[in-house]
């Protein structure tokens, strides 16, 4: 059971690295601002509609940036896999590890704050605060995953075959047709 937990932990690290890569691309096109502006992008039905700069940047990213919609979809799918994988990881450890509970909480926080920074929540919290919480949650999640993986690798070292298996399973999960 410990080896299965270690395998899921490795898959979480690979999945998280891909979340960071897609999130990095999205960050270059995102504007975390709650200022209202008229939409001037290429999506005709919304042209002239007043919206926040954050939502405007999401629409511009989706329709105008090369492969922007693909990266948004990959980021969302990988984030969902990260939350589900963290649940499995915590269950395999029978919740006895503090990092499992911390990882579960951080993955849920990252998902919630990601939606908040996309302007899906009421104006009770400013969009830049949601975005900052999203970035802090990602950094904390990375720290928890790396520390946990190092502890597990110290007890049961990883082999190249084990790492290849975890990478292959991660890619299979990502590209599995939903």
CORJOPE-V98229 format. One record per residue. PSI is psi as a letter, one per 40 degrees, with the letter a starting at -180 (NA if undefined). OMEGA is omega as a letter, one per 40 degrees, with the letter a starting at -180 (none if undefined). Layout:
# CORJOPE-V98229
<<PSI,OMEGA> <PSI,OMEGA>>
This chain:
# CORJOPE-V98229
<<d,i> <d,a> <d,i> <d,i> <d,i> <d,i> <d,i> <d,i> <d,i> <d,i> <d,i> <d,i> <d,i> <d,i> <d,a> <d,i> <d,i> <d,i> <d,i> <d,i> <d,i> <d,i> <d,i> <d,i> <d,a> <d,a> <d,i> <d,a> <e,a> <i,i> <h,a> <g,a> <i,i> <e,i> <h,a> <h,i> <i,i> <i,i> <h,a> <e,a> <a,a> <e,i> <h,a> <d,a> <d,a> <e,a> <h,a> <e,a> <h,i> <h,i> <i,i> <i,i> <d,i> <d,a> <d,i> <d,a> <d,i> <d,i> <d,i> <d,i> <d,a> <d,a> <d,a> <d,a> <h,i> <h,i> <f,a> <d,a> <d,i> <d,i> <d,i> <d,a> <d,i> <d,a> <d,i> <d,a> <d,i> <d,i> <d,i> <d,i> <d,i> <d,i> <d,a> <d,i> <d,i> <d,i> <d,i> <d,a> <d,i> <d,i> <d,i> <d,i> <e,a> <f,i> <f,a> <e,i> <h,i> <d,a> <d,i> <d,i> <d,i> <d,i> <d,i> <d,i> <d,a> <d,i> <d,i> <d,i> <d,i> <d,i> <d,a> <d,a> <d,i> <d,i> <d,i> <d,a> <e,i> <e,i> <f,i> <e,a> <i,i> <i,a> <f,a> <d,i> <h,a> <i,a> <d,i> <d,i> <d,i> <d,a> <d,i> <d,i> <d,i> <d,i> <d,i> <d,i> <d,i> <d,i> <d,i> <d,i> <d,i> <d,i> <d,i> <d,i> <d,a> <d,i> <d,i> <d,a> <d,i> <d,i> <d,i> <d,i> <d,i> <d,i> <d,a> <g,a> <i,i> <i,i> <i,i> <d,i> <d,i> <d,i> <d,i> <d,i> <d,a> <d,i> <d,i> <d,i> <d,i> <d,i> <d,i> <d,i> <d,a> <d,a> <e,i> <h,a> <h,i> <NA,none>>
